[in-house]
Amino acid sequence: MRHNQLWFLAIIVTTFLLESHLSYASRTHSPKADSRISSIPPGTWALLVGVSEYPTNPKRSLLGPKNDIRLVSRFLQELQVPGRQMMVLADGISQEELPPESTLGLPTHDAILAAFALLKRKAQSGELSQVLIHMSGHGAQQPDTDGDESDGFDEIFLPRDIGSWNSDIQAVANAIDDDTLSKSIDGIREAGANVIAVFDNCHSGTMTRGAPLPSDIVFRKVTQSDLGIPTQTNLTRKRFQPSSTKPVASKKGGYIAFYAASATEETPEMKLDGQQQGLHTTELYQALMQATTGEQPGTYRQVAEQELLGYQTRGWRRSTPQVEGTLLDKPVFGFTSDFLPTKQWPIFKRKGNWYIKAGSLHGLKSGSILSL
């Protein structure tokens, strides 16, 4: 054939989708290998929180959150978010698994709130224009004592150093409730930055009903009795009072929030692509990846629809992912067609076999056909 002809090679992607289903080497990835140069706003930051270990209640420890954080970290590297703009609070992973210059600490109550405060300062200084906040771990509910919840319960996220019910403060010690998270997020938005929040934890203390589940499925929730929360008859609770709607300042940043389940459902972690991880995290970030590699940038609404389709494809109906926010119809991470990434990956040879640095997060599976 002539030397100037365009050659195409169709390859079948076999079972090698790299070790943890997001198959590219973060430290050897070259920006020249694809078109993701300057494809995401330079002021993009990330806070990744993953709680796998609960020393105060070891039987409640999880396997999946640390794998969730590995997945999200690699996703951000794929988008070329600088390591220095990634804060990771997770147990069970090492600094070597994260990009250079990223920070790593334990996901304790104080560390999480300090990270939120730092993000607010970065937004106020203009260094941060948007932030991805991802939180994986156990969730629970505790009685609402300030009257702002129609169902009478606050949703809480359980950090690594979670305690038990404290009658003096009428709350679970070290729990981070939804009011605190809302105020922390609002602080970042008030500085004009957009917030993309992902919560992969249960918001319900109800018991699971239905057919028996495979042994690898674990629900990310802790019951009220496990936390020592007394029955409501022993609590002083205020009547629910709807808050008035406040005008949104023009400079206030937008937000989008993805929840793993409704306030009355539980979300699972299970064996996916060979390792234990959150179903919500897996399906959501696969949808986010697809939204940044199509012919047109996808919107957050389209991402939510794609995630729901992923749940349906897997036959999972015990929980339904939720989404809300002001950025629903905005392009994911502010992508525009001017900087649209191309869906392509490097290919390399190892021990006589050909591999690509991509995996199921990119929408690939065994039998996918690609051209070179």
NORUR-V733111 format. One record per run of one state. SS is the DSSP state (~ for helix, > for strand, _ for the rest). FROM is the first residue (numbers start at 1). LEN is the number of residues. Records with the same first field share a line. If there is no record, write none. Layout:
SS->FROM-LEN + FROM-LEN
This chain:
_->1-9 + 13-18 + 34-10 + 51-4 + 61-3 + 79-4 + 91-4 + 98-5 + 106-3 + 126-4 + 137-2 + 144-9 + 158-7 + 167-4 + 173-3 + 191-3 + 201-17 + 220-1 + 222-10 + 235-20 + 260-8 + 273-2 + 292-7 + 315-7 + 326-5 + 335-2 + 340-7 + 351-2 + 357-3 + 363-6 + 372-1
>->10-3 + 44-7 + 86-5 + 103-3 + 130-7 + 139-5 + 153-5 + 165-2 + 171-2 + 176-2 + 194-7 + 218-2 + 221-1 + 255-5 + 268-5 + 275-4 + 299-1 + 322-4 + 331-1 + 347-4 + 353-4 + 369-3
~->31-3 + 55-6 + 64-15 + 83-3 + 95-3 + 109-17 + 178-13 + 232-3 + 279-13 + 300-15 + 332-3 + 337-3 + 360-3
